[in-house]
Amino acid sequence: MLSVDSFEIAGRRVWIGVFFSEKIQGITFSLEKGQFKSNINRLTGFLRRRGVSVDTARKQSEYPSLVMEVITGELDNGELLPMMSFEGLTPFERRVYEWLTKNVKRGSVITYGSLAEALKTSPRAIGGAMKRNPYPIVVPCHRVVARDGIGYYTPRLEEKVFLLEIEGVKGWTGSRRT
């Protein structure tokens, strides 16, 4: 099922969509309604290519509100981690997502290189895992930055800046170098 809602956060309208069955299968969000529709389609395709059976029928749930509470800091990312299905992920991706969620808390960042060092892998592998993250916000890929700037973010850098600014991480948001 797909649960969709929008919220006013820090003076911006944020659309949040959550695919779920018994647990959360994927999350997407956007600061623009048109982009949000594209994000839903992109996530649907990604999950299906990974063998996840997703139902696009709409059904209200508490999941978008929970994701919003992570954005606003009312909930810690780790509190939602048990709600993730982890369907369709490789063991490497799951290890990266769990480590990141448990260790890089709100208001802090980690570089691709430091995360790679902690997990004994390469920064390029970390970058690929971040790009494929089906649980943005809960798995805080927005907190992974380049050593010399904010780094890249899928699908739009504006969302990464927004999330970091909400969390009070201002030092990295002035640099939009990718």
PASEBA-1860 file (N, C-alpha, C; in nm, 3 decimals):
! residues 178
1> MLSVDSFE> 0.084/-0.117/0.000/0.000/0.000/0.000/0.090/0.124/0.000 ~ 0.032/0.235/-0.036/0.104/0.362/-0.040/0.028/0.463/0.045 ~ 0.096/0.515/0.144/0.038/0.619/0.229/0.108/0.751/0.199 ~ 0.029/0.854/0.170/0.082/0.984/0.130/0.022/1.092/0.217 ~ 0.105/1.187/0.257/0.057/1.303/0.331/0.154/1.418/0.307 ~ 0.110/1.538/0.339/0.200/1.653/0.330/0.193/1.731/0.461 ~ 0.304/1.797/0.492/0.318/1.866/0.618/0.387/1.999/0.597 ~ 0.359/2.094/0.682/0.429/2.221/0.685/0.544/2.205/0.784
9> IAGRRVWI> 0.666/2.215/0.734/0.785/2.201/0.818/0.878/2.317/0.788 ~ 0.909/2.396/0.889/1.001/2.509/0.876/0.961/2.600/0.760 ~ 0.832/2.625/0.747/0.783/2.715/0.643/0.779/2.656/0.504 ~ 0.803/2.527/0.491/0.799/2.460/0.360/0.697/2.349/0.362 ~ 0.633/2.325/0.251/0.543/2.212/0.235/0.628/2.093/0.197 ~ 0.614/1.982/0.269/0.690/1.860/0.244/0.592/1.747/0.220 ~ 0.603/1.681/0.104/0.521/1.564/0.070/0.601/1.440/0.107 ~ 0.535/1.348/0.176/0.599/1.224/0.218/0.512/1.107/0.174
17> GVFFSEKI> 0.575/1.009/0.110/0.507/0.887/0.068/0.579/0.766/0.124 ~ 0.502/0.670/0.173/0.559/0.550/0.233/0.488/0.427/0.175 ~ 0.567/0.340/0.112/0.516/0.209/0.070/0.529/0.115/0.188 ~ 0.424/0.036/0.212/0.429/-0.056/0.325/0.344/-0.179/0.297 ~ 0.381/-0.285/0.362/0.302/-0.407/0.367/0.295/-0.439/0.515 ~ 0.369/-0.539/0.560/0.376/-0.564/0.704/0.471/-0.464/0.770 ~ 0.570/-0.418/0.694/0.666/-0.317/0.740/0.685/-0.215/0.628 ~ 0.763/-0.113/0.655/0.791/-0.010/0.555/0.882/-0.068/0.447
25> QGITFSLE> 0.838/-0.056/0.322/0.916/-0.106/0.208/0.998/0.004/0.142 ~ 0.954/0.127/0.151/1.025/0.238/0.089/0.963/0.370/0.128 ~ 1.045/0.475/0.125/1.003/0.610/0.162/1.050/0.705/0.054 ~ 0.968/0.804/0.024/1.013/0.913/-0.062/0.952/1.042/-0.009 ~ 1.014/1.152/-0.048/0.964/1.283/-0.006/1.008/1.386/-0.107 ~ 0.948/1.504/-0.101/0.990/1.614/-0.186/0.935/1.745/-0.132 ~ 0.999/1.851/-0.173/0.955/1.986/-0.141/0.866/2.043/-0.251 ~ 0.847/1.966/-0.359/0.763/2.009/-0.471/0.671/1.895/-0.511
33> KGQFKSNI> 0.544/1.927/-0.529/0.444/1.824/-0.559/0.475/1.750/-0.689 ~ 0.514/1.822/-0.794/0.547/1.757/-0.921/0.664/1.662/-0.907 ~ 0.767/1.704/-0.837/0.884/1.619/-0.812/0.844/1.497/-0.730 ~ 0.753/1.518/-0.636/0.707/1.409/-0.551/0.647/1.296/-0.634 ~ 0.565/1.330/-0.732/0.505/1.229/-0.819/0.614/1.151/-0.894 ~ 0.715/1.221/-0.942/0.829/1.154/-1.007/0.902/1.063/-0.910 ~ 0.919/1.110/-0.787/0.986/1.029/-0.685/0.910/0.901/-0.655 ~ 0.777/0.910/-0.649/0.694/0.790/-0.625/0.717/0.689/-0.737
41> NRLTGFLR> 0.715/0.736/-0.861/0.736/0.646/-0.975/0.876/0.586/-0.973 ~ 0.976/0.667/-0.941/1.114/0.619/-0.936/1.130/0.512/-0.828 ~ 1.074/0.538/-0.708/1.084/0.442/-0.598/1.008/0.314/-0.631 ~ 0.890/0.325/-0.692/0.813/0.207/-0.732/0.896/0.120/-0.825 ~ 0.956/0.181/-0.926/1.039/0.105/-1.020/1.158/0.042/-0.953 ~ 1.226/0.117/-0.867/1.343/0.064/-0.796/1.305/-0.058/-0.713 ~ 1.198/-0.046/-0.633/1.159/-0.157/-0.547/1.119/-0.279/-0.630 ~ 1.045/-0.258/-0.736/1.004/-0.372/-0.819/1.124/-0.438/-0.886
49> RRGVSVDT> 1.221/-0.359/-0.932/1.343/-0.418/-0.992/1.420/-0.500/-0.889 ~ 1.407/-0.464/-0.764/1.472/-0.537/-0.656/1.390/-0.655/-0.605 ~ 1.277/-0.684/-0.672/1.195/-0.799/-0.636/1.098/-0.775/-0.522 ~ 1.076/-0.650/-0.487/0.982/-0.616/-0.380/0.843/-0.599/-0.440 ~ 0.746/-0.669/-0.386/0.610/-0.659/-0.434/0.543/-0.538/-0.369 ~ 0.529/-0.430/-0.447/0.468/-0.309/-0.393/0.329/-0.289/-0.452 ~ 0.240/-0.244/-0.367/0.103/-0.214/-0.406/0.090/-0.063/-0.405 ~ 0.055/-0.004/-0.518/0.045/0.142/-0.529/-0.092/0.196/-0.489
57> ARKQSEYP> -0.182/0.107/-0.444/-0.313/0.154/-0.396/-0.291/0.240/-0.271 ~ -0.365/0.349/-0.263/-0.350/0.441/-0.150/-0.425/0.390/-0.027 ~ -0.360/0.404/0.087/-0.421/0.370/0.215/-0.356/0.456/0.322 ~ -0.436/0.524/0.399/-0.382/0.607/0.506/-0.314/0.521/0.612 ~ -0.205/0.573/0.666/-0.136/0.507/0.776/-0.065/0.615/0.858 ~ -0.008/0.574/0.967/0.069/0.666/1.051/0.211/0.688/0.998 ~ 0.254/0.611/0.899/0.393/0.615/0.855/0.440/0.753/0.807 ~ 0.365/0.826/0.723/0.414/0.959/0.685/0.432/1.052/0.807
65> SLVMEVIT> 0.343/1.043/0.903/0.357/1.125/1.025/0.482/1.087/1.103 ~ 0.512/0.959/1.110/0.633/0.915/1.180/0.759/0.968/1.110 ~ 0.759/0.963/0.978/0.873/1.016/0.903/0.885/1.166/0.927 ~ 0.772/1.237/0.930/0.773/1.380/0.959/0.832/1.405/1.098 ~ 0.799/1.321/1.194/0.851/1.338/1.330/1.002/1.313/1.336 ~ 1.054/1.232/1.246/1.200/1.216/1.237/1.261/1.346/1.181 ~ 1.198/1.403/1.079/1.248/1.528/1.022/1.253/1.637/1.129 ~ 1.149/1.647/1.208/1.142/1.756/1.307/1.217/1.725/1.436
73> GELDNGEL> 1.268/1.604/1.450/1.345/1.568/1.568/1.262/1.516/1.684 ~ 1.134/1.495/1.662/1.049/1.440/1.767/1.076/1.291/1.789 ~ 1.123/1.224/1.686/1.163/1.084/1.694/1.306/1.071/1.646 ~ 1.380/0.980/1.706/1.515/0.947/1.660/1.504/0.849/1.544 ~ 1.591/0.863/1.447/1.590/0.774/1.330/1.586/0.627/1.372 ~ 1.665/0.593/1.471/1.675/0.454/1.515/1.544/0.395/1.565 ~ 1.453/0.480/1.611/1.324/0.431/1.660/1.240/0.370/1.548 ~ 1.262/0.414/1.425/1.187/0.359/1.311/1.260/0.244/1.242
81> LPMMSFEG> 1.386/0.224/1.273/1.464/0.120/1.206/1.396/-0.018/1.214 ~ 1.338/-0.059/1.327/1.270/-0.190/1.330/1.147/-0.199/1.240 ~ 1.098/-0.084/1.194/0.980/-0.084/1.107/1.016/-0.102/0.959 ~ 1.145/-0.100/0.926/1.189/-0.115/0.787/1.190/-0.263/0.750 ~ 1.142/-0.295/0.630/1.139/-0.435/0.586/1.276/-0.484/0.540 ~ 1.358/-0.395/0.487/1.487/-0.428/0.428/1.475/-0.524/0.310 ~ 1.355/-0.535/0.252/1.334/-0.620/0.135/1.412/-0.564/0.016 ~ 1.469/-0.653/-0.062/1.535/-0.614/-0.185/1.674/-0.555/-0.168
89> LTPFERRV> 1.722/-0.546/-0.046/1.855/-0.489/-0.023/1.961/-0.598/-0.026 ~ 2.082/-0.559/-0.063/2.194/-0.651/-0.050/2.238/-0.652/0.097 ~ 2.309/-0.755/0.140/2.361/-0.754/0.278/2.451/-0.633/0.305 ~ 2.528/-0.591/0.205/2.614/-0.473/0.220/2.530/-0.348/0.245 ~ 2.428/-0.327/0.163/2.343/-0.209/0.180/2.279/-0.207/0.318 ~ 2.228/-0.321/0.361/2.165/-0.326/0.494/2.266/-0.291/0.603 ~ 2.386/-0.345/0.592/2.490/-0.316/0.692/2.521/-0.167/0.695 ~ 2.536/-0.105/0.578/2.563/0.038/0.570/2.449/0.119/0.630
97> YEWLTKNV> 2.326/0.088/0.592/2.209/0.164/0.639/2.191/0.152/0.790 ~ 2.208/0.032/0.843/2.193/0.014/0.987/2.304/0.087/1.063 ~ 2.428/0.076/1.016/2.539/0.143/1.085/2.518/0.295/1.083 ~ 2.485/0.349/0.968/2.463/0.493/0.954/2.352/0.540/1.048 ~ 2.241/0.470/1.049/2.126/0.510/1.130/2.157/0.504/1.279 ~ 2.231/0.405/1.320/2.263/0.390/1.463/2.374/0.482/1.510 ~ 2.462/0.524/1.420/2.583/0.594/1.464/2.594/0.741/1.427 ~ 2.522/0.787/1.328/2.533/0.928/1.287/2.401/0.996/1.323
105> KRGSVITY> 2.405/1.065/1.435/2.283/1.121/1.493/2.251/1.259/1.438 ~ 2.130/1.299/1.461/2.077/1.430/1.423/2.176/1.540/1.461 ~ 2.198/1.632/1.368/2.287/1.745/1.394/2.433/1.717/1.365 ~ 2.463/1.597/1.316/2.601/1.565/1.282/2.608/1.507/1.141 ~ 2.728/1.505/1.087/2.750/1.449/0.954/2.872/1.357/0.959 ~ 2.888/1.277/0.855/3.005/1.192/0.838/3.042/1.198/0.691 ~ 3.170/1.192/0.660/3.211/1.194/0.520/3.198/1.054/0.461 ~ 3.188/1.050/0.327/3.185/0.922/0.259/3.307/0.839/0.298
113> GSLAEALK> 3.424/0.906/0.304/3.547/0.837/0.339/3.548/0.782/0.480 ~ 3.500/0.860/0.576/3.495/0.813/0.715/3.398/0.698/0.732 ~ 3.284/0.706/0.663/3.188/0.596/0.670/3.247/0.471/0.606 ~ 3.317/0.489/0.495/3.382/0.376/0.429/3.487/0.313/0.520 ~ 3.564/0.396/0.587/3.667/0.346/0.678/3.604/0.267/0.793 ~ 3.495/0.318/0.849/3.428/0.249/0.959/3.375/0.113/0.917 ~ 3.335/0.101/0.790/3.277/-0.024/0.741/3.374/-0.106/0.656 ~ 3.500/-0.062/0.650/3.605/-0.134/0.577/3.567/-0.156/0.430
121> TSPRAIGG> 3.531/-0.045/0.364/3.495/-0.050/0.223/3.545/0.077/0.156 ~ 3.498/0.106/0.038/3.545/0.224/-0.035/3.442/0.336/-0.031 ~ 3.486/0.462/-0.042/3.391/0.573/-0.049/3.295/0.561/-0.168 ~ 3.344/0.506/-0.278/3.257/0.488/-0.396/3.144/0.389/-0.365 ~ 3.174/0.281/-0.293/3.070/0.184/-0.256/2.968/0.251/-0.162 ~ 3.016/0.334/-0.073/2.925/0.407/0.018/2.836/0.501/-0.064 ~ 2.895/0.573/-0.158/2.817/0.663/-0.242/2.708/0.590/-0.318 ~ 2.739/0.473/-0.370/2.639/0.393/-0.441/2.527/0.349/-0.349
129> AMKRNPYP> 2.562/0.307/-0.228/2.459/0.266/-0.132/2.370/0.384/-0.094 ~ 2.430/0.501/-0.079/2.350/0.620/-0.044/2.253/0.654/-0.157 ~ 2.301/0.644/-0.280/2.216/0.675/-0.395/2.097/0.579/-0.405 ~ 2.117/0.455/-0.362/2.011/0.353/-0.373/1.923/0.344/-0.247 ~ 1.946/0.426/-0.148/1.874/0.417/-0.021/1.722/0.430/-0.041 ~ 1.645/0.324/-0.014/1.500/0.333/-0.030/1.429/0.388/0.095 ~ 1.506/0.428/0.196/1.449/0.477/0.321/1.504/0.614/0.359 ~ 1.506/0.711/0.267/1.563/0.841/0.304/1.492/0.899/0.426
137> IVVPCHRV> 1.561/0.982/0.495/1.522/1.047/0.620/1.542/0.950/0.735 ~ 1.475/0.833/0.734/1.494/0.735/0.841/1.638/0.685/0.838 ~ 1.682/0.637/0.722/1.824/0.606/0.703/1.884/0.736/0.651 ~ 1.957/0.809/0.736/1.992/0.949/0.709/2.106/0.968/0.609 ~ 2.083/0.929/0.484/2.185/0.946/0.382/2.219/1.094/0.360 ~ 2.127/1.182/0.398/2.155/1.325/0.386/2.268/1.370/0.479 ~ 2.302/1.290/0.579/2.409/1.323/0.673/2.546/1.278/0.624 ~ 2.552/1.218/0.507/2.679/1.175/0.450/2.723/1.282/0.351
145> VARDGIGY> 2.840/1.339/0.375/2.889/1.452/0.297/3.026/1.421/0.239 ~ 3.064/1.499/0.138/3.199/1.489/0.082/3.296/1.561/0.176 ~ 3.422/1.527/0.170/3.519/1.591/0.260/3.536/1.739/0.229 ~ 3.505/1.780/0.106/3.526/1.919/0.067/3.396/1.991/0.030 ~ 3.282/1.937/0.070/3.155/2.002/0.039/3.040/1.913/0.077 ~ 2.922/1.955/0.040/2.802/1.885/0.083/2.783/1.750/0.015 ~ 2.838/1.733/-0.104/2.821/1.607/-0.175/2.694/1.606/-0.257 ~ 2.666/1.494/-0.315/2.552/1.478/-0.404/2.432/1.428/-0.325
153> YTPRLEEK> 2.313/1.437/-0.382/2.193/1.384/-0.317/2.091/1.353/-0.424 ~ 2.028/1.236/-0.411/1.927/1.193/-0.507/1.789/1.213/-0.447 ~ 1.693/1.273/-0.514/1.704/1.321/-0.650/1.749/1.467/-0.659 ~ 1.737/1.546/-0.550/1.771/1.688/-0.563/1.850/1.736/-0.442 ~ 1.953/1.812/-0.468/2.039/1.865/-0.364/1.963/1.957/-0.269 ~ 1.862/2.026/-0.318/1.782/2.116/-0.235/1.725/2.044/-0.113 ~ 1.684/1.918/-0.130/1.630/1.842/-0.018/1.735/1.812/0.087 ~ 1.857/1.782/0.044/1.966/1.755/0.139/1.995/1.879/0.221
161> VFLLEIEG> 2.003/1.993/0.155/2.026/2.120/0.226/1.914/2.144/0.326 ~ 1.790/2.126/0.284/1.675/2.146/0.372/1.685/2.058/0.497 ~ 1.710/1.929/0.479/1.717/1.837/0.593/1.831/1.872/0.687 ~ 1.948/1.905/0.632/2.061/1.942/0.718/2.033/2.071/0.794 ~ 1.972/2.168/0.728/1.941/2.294/0.795/1.839/2.273/0.907 ~ 1.738/2.190/0.884/1.639/2.157/0.987/1.710/2.098/1.109 ~ 1.814/2.018/1.083/1.887/1.952/1.191/1.992/2.044/1.254 ~ 2.007/2.164/1.201/2.104/2.258/1.258/2.246/2.240/1.210
169> VKGWTGSR> 2.265/2.169/1.099/2.398/2.148/1.043/2.421/2.255/0.937 ~ 2.465/2.370/0.978/2.478/2.483/0.887/2.615/2.486/0.816 ~ 2.717/2.432/0.878/2.851/2.440/0.821/2.865/2.374/0.685 ~ 2.785/2.274/0.658/2.797/2.202/0.532/2.700/2.252/0.427 ~ 2.598/2.325/0.467/2.493/2.361/0.372/2.530/2.482/0.286 ~ 2.637/2.553/0.320/2.678/2.667/0.238/2.751/2.625/0.112 ~ 2.804/2.502/0.110/2.877/2.451/-0.005/2.787/2.360/-0.086 ~ 2.762/2.395/-0.209/2.676/2.308/-0.293/2.758/2.230/-0.394
177> RT> 2.890/2.226/-0.371/2.974/2.149/-0.463/2.938/2.002/-0.453 ~ 2.935/1.937/-0.567/2.905/1.793/-0.567/3.025/1.715/-0.611
END
